Amino acid sequence: MEKKLGFIGLGIMGRPMVRNLLAAGYQVHVYSIQASEIQDVVKDGAIAETDAQSVVAMADITITMVPDTPQVQAVITSVLPVLKQGKIIVDMSTISALSTKELAAKVKETGALMLDAPVSGGDKGAIAGTLSIMVGGEKAAFETCLPVFNVLGKRVTHVGGSSMGQVVKSCNQVLAASTVLALGEALVLGTKAGADPAKIMEVMSAGYARCGAIEIRGANILQGDFAPGFKSKLQYKDLRLAMELSRGIDAPMPVASIVHEFYKTCMAKGLGEEDHTNVIRLIEEMADVEVRVGTGK
C-alpha cells in the first residue's frame, strides 16, 4: 500500500513539491502557518491539517521544508509526542548540521527515524521535479523514502550518516554562491568593456565556465528579473551555516568569507526577498554599469 505523506512548510519550494507528490498518486497531508498556502495546495488534492502534530499523526513519512534551524527545532519538538516506530521525519530544509544531529537523536528516542535531505535547484527544480537531493541518516530509512525522493529530484544521493546531508549542502552553497558572484564580475567586466552581455553569457555557457547559475538564471539576469526562485536572505543564511561549520572544524574559507560579506550587503540594502542572483547588482553598482540585454556594443 502506498505510504501516506505529510508536508510541513508550503513556501516557494514546498508548494510545487507537494503538487509533484500529488501528481505521482500520493496522499499528502499538509500544514503551514500561512492559511493561504494550505488552500493553494488543497485545491490540487492535498489534505489540510490544523497543526504539525496532526500531519505527523496521519503520515508514515513527513517532510519539513521551512526557512531555518529555529523553525525546524520548533516543528520537531512539537511532534515528538506523536512519533513512534515506523514513522520517518525527512527535513528538507537547510539548517545547522549540529542541530540536525541533536534533533535526529531526539526523534530516534521515540522509535521513529529522521533523515536530513536538503535540496539544490531552486523553485525551477522544485516545479520540474529535478532537484538535487543530498541525504544523511540511516540507510534503511533512506531506502524507504527513495521512491518519494525520486518524485522530487533527478539526482538523489545518500551521503552518509545523520547531518551529512547538511554538511554536503553547505559545500554546495559555498560553490553556488561564489559562482553567482564570479558570474556577476565576469558579466560586468565584459559589459563595461563594450561586449554584449548576451554574447558573453552564450560563450560562457558552452565552455569550461558553464554552470548552473547560467543555465537556470542566466536569462533572468539579462532581463533584470530578480523575482525570487531562491531568496537572497536564504542564501545569506546558508552561507552563515557554512561559516559556522568551518569555524567548528578549523576549515579555511577565504573566498566564502568574501561572498558572505556581499550577501550581508544585500541584506543591509533590503534586498533579502529578491532572488539570490541579485548580488550581481552590487557589482553593477560598483562599476556603474548594468548587465542587460541591449547593453554593450
C-alpha positions in Angstrom: 0.0 0.0 0.0 1.3 3.5 -0.9 2.6 5.3 2.1 0.8 8.4 3.4 2.8 11.5 3.3 2.9 14.7 5.4 4.3 18.0 4.3 5.0 20.9 6.7 6.0 24.2 5.1 4.4 25.4 1.9 6.6 28.3 0.6 8.2 28.8 -2.8 9.7 25.3 -2.7 7.1 23.4 -0.7 4.0 24.0 -2.8 5.4 22.7 -6.1 7.0 19.7 -4.3 3.6 18.8 -2.8 2.0 19.1 -6.3 4.5 16.7 -7.7 3.8 14.2 -4.9 0.1 14.5 -5.6 0.6 14.0 -9.3 2.5 10.9 -8.5 -0.5 9.5 -6.7 0.5 10.1 -3.1 -2.0 11.1 -0.4 -0.4 14.2 1.2 -1.5 15.8 4.5 -0.2 19.4 4.7 0.2 22.3 7.2 1.7 25.8 7.0 1.5 28.8 9.3 0.0 30.6 6.2 -3.6 29.5 5.7 -3.5 30.8 2.1 -0.6 28.4 1.3 -2.6 25.5 2.6 -5.6 26.3 0.5 -3.4 26.7 -2.6 -2.4 23.0 -2.5 -5.7 21.7 -1.1 -7.3 22.7 -4.4 -4.8 20.4 -6.1 -5.8 17.5 -3.8 -3.8 17.9 -0.6 -5.5 17.2 2.7 -5.4 20.2 5.2 -4.4 19.6 8.8 -4.7 22.1 11.7 -1.2 21.7 13.0 2.1 19.9 12.6 1.1 17.2 15.1 -1.9 16.3 13.1 0.2 15.9 9.9 2.7 13.6 11.6 -0.1 11.6 13.2 -1.7 10.9 9.8 1.5 10.3 7.8 4.1 7.5 7.5 6.7 9.9 6.1 6.6 13.6 7.0 8.6 16.2 5.1 9.5 19.5 6.6 10.6 22.4 4.4 10.9 25.6 6.5 13.3 28.5 6.5 15.9 27.9 9.2 17.1 26.0 12.2 14.7 27.5 14.8 11.6 26.6 12.7 12.8 23.0 12.3 13.5 22.8 16.0 10.1 24.1 16.8 8.3 21.6 14.5 10.3 18.6 15.6 9.8 19.4 19.3 6.1 19.8 18.8 5.6 16.5 17.0 7.8 14.3 19.3 4.7 13.2 21.3 3.1 11.6 18.2 6.2 10.0 16.8 6.5 6.2 17.0 8.3 3.3 15.5 7.7 3.1 11.7 7.4 6.9 11.2 10.1 8.9 9.4 10.7 12.6 9.5 12.5 14.0 6.5 13.8 17.5 6.9 14.5 19.0 3.5 15.2 22.5 4.9 18.8 23.8 5.1 19.8 24.1 8.7 22.6 23.7 11.2 24.4 20.3 11.0 24.9 20.2 14.8 21.2 20.9 15.4 20.3 18.2 12.9 22.3 15.6 14.9 20.6 16.6 18.1 17.1 16.5 16.6 17.7 13.1 15.0 18.8 11.7 18.3 15.5 13.0 19.9 13.5 11.5 17.1 15.2 8.2 17.5 14.3 8.0 21.2 10.6 7.9 20.1 11.3 4.9 17.9 10.9 6.9 14.7 13.8 7.9 12.4 14.9 11.2 10.9 16.7 12.0 7.6 18.3 15.3 6.7 17.7 15.8 3.0 18.4 19.4 1.9 18.0 20.2 -1.8 19.5 22.3 -4.6 17.8 23.5 -7.7 15.6 26.4 -6.6 12.0 26.9 -7.4 12.5 25.8 -11.0 13.9 22.4 -9.8 11.1 22.1 -7.4 8.5 22.7 -10.1 10.1 20.4 -12.6 10.9 17.6 -10.1 14.6 17.8 -10.9 16.1 18.8 -7.5 19.4 17.5 -6.4 18.8 15.9 -3.0 21.6 15.0 -0.6 20.5 12.7 2.2 22.0 12.0 5.6 20.8 9.3 8.0 20.2 5.6 8.3 20.4 3.7 5.0 17.3 1.7 5.7 15.2 4.9 6.2 16.8 6.4 3.0 15.7 3.3 1.0 12.2 3.5 2.4 12.0 7.2 1.3 13.7 6.7 -2.0 10.5 6.4 -4.1 9.4 9.8 -2.7 12.7 11.4 -3.3 12.7 10.2 -6.9 9.4 12.1 -7.5 11.0 15.3 -6.2 14.5 15.1 -7.6 16.6 13.9 -10.6 19.7 13.2 -8.6 19.3 11.6 -5.1 22.4 10.7 -3.1 22.8 9.1 0.3 25.9 11.0 1.5 26.3 9.4 5.0 25.0 9.4 8.5 22.9 11.9 10.3 23.8 15.6 9.5 25.9 14.7 6.5 23.2 15.9 4.2 23.5 19.4 5.8 27.3 19.2 5.6 27.2 18.5 1.8 24.6 21.2 1.3 26.9 23.7 2.9 29.6 22.6 0.4 27.1 23.1 -2.4 26.1 26.5 -1.2 29.6 27.8 -0.9 30.3 26.9 -4.5 26.9 28.1 -5.8 27.1 31.5 -4.1 30.7 32.0 -5.1 29.8 31.1 -8.7 27.0 33.7 -8.8 29.3 36.4 -7.6 32.0 35.5 -10.0 29.4 35.4 -12.9 28.5 38.9 -11.9 32.1 40.1 -12.1 32.6 38.5 -15.5 29.5 40.0 -17.0 30.2 43.4 -15.6 33.8 43.3 -16.8 32.8 42.4 -20.4 29.8 44.8 -20.5 31.8 47.8 -19.3 34.4 47.0 -21.9 31.7 47.1 -24.5 30.8 43.5 -25.1 27.2 42.3 -25.5 26.4 40.6 -22.2 24.1 38.1 -24.0 27.0 37.1 -26.2 29.3 36.8 -23.1 26.7 34.5 -21.5 26.3 32.5 -24.7 30.1 31.8 -24.9 30.5 31.0 -21.2 27.5 28.6 -21.3 29.3 26.5 -23.9 32.8 26.3 -22.4 34.5 25.4 -19.2 32.8 28.3 -17.4 29.4 26.9 -17.9 27.4 26.5 -14.6 24.0 26.1 -13.1 23.8 29.9 -12.4 23.9 30.5 -16.2 21.6 27.6 -17.1 18.9 28.3 -14.5 19.1 32.1 -14.0 21.1 33.5 -16.9 18.1 34.7 -18.9 16.6 36.3 -15.8 19.8 38.2 -15.1 19.9 39.6 -18.6 16.3 40.8 -18.2 17.0 42.3 -14.8 14.4 39.9 -13.4 15.3 39.2 -9.7 11.9 37.7 -8.7 12.8 35.1 -6.1 13.4 31.5 -7.1 15.7 31.2 -4.1 15.7 34.2 -1.9 18.9 36.2 -1.2 18.2 36.1 2.5 18.2 32.3 2.4 21.5 32.2 0.5 22.9 34.5 3.2 21.6 32.1 5.9 23.1 29.1 4.1 26.5 30.8 3.9 26.2 31.7 7.6 25.7 28.0 8.3 28.7 27.1 6.2 30.9 29.7 8.1 29.7 28.3 11.4 30.6 24.8 10.3 34.0 25.9 9.1 34.8 27.6 12.4 33.9 24.4 14.3 36.4 22.3 12.4 39.0 25.0 11.6 38.5 24.8 7.8 39.7 27.9 6.0 37.0 29.7 4.0 38.7 32.8 2.5 36.6 33.0 -0.7 33.3 32.2 1.1 34.0 34.8 3.7 34.1 37.5 1.0 31.0 36.2 -0.7 29.2 36.1 2.7 30.0 39.8 3.1 28.5 40.6 -0.3 25.2 38.9 0.8 25.3 40.7 4.1 25.4 43.9 2.0 22.3 42.7 0.1 20.6 42.3 3.5 21.6 45.8 4.6 20.2 47.2 1.3 16.8 45.5 2.0 17.2 43.1 -0.9 16.7 39.9 1.0 13.4 39.0 -0.6 14.8 39.1 -4.1 16.5 36.2 -5.9 20.0 35.3 -4.7 21.4 36.3 -8.1 20.7 39.9 -7.0 24.2 40.0 -5.5 25.2 40.8 -9.1 23.6 44.2 -8.7 26.2 45.1 -6.1 29.0 44.6 -8.7 26.9 46.6 -11.2 26.7 49.5 -8.7 30.4 49.4 -8.0 31.2 49.5 -11.8 28.4 51.9 -12.7 27.1 49.6 -15.4 24.1 47.3 -15.8 24.3 43.9 -17.4 21.2 43.7 -19.5 20.0 42.7 -23.0 20.8 45.5 -25.3 23.7 46.9 -23.4 27.3 46.7 -24.6 28.3 47.1 -28.3 
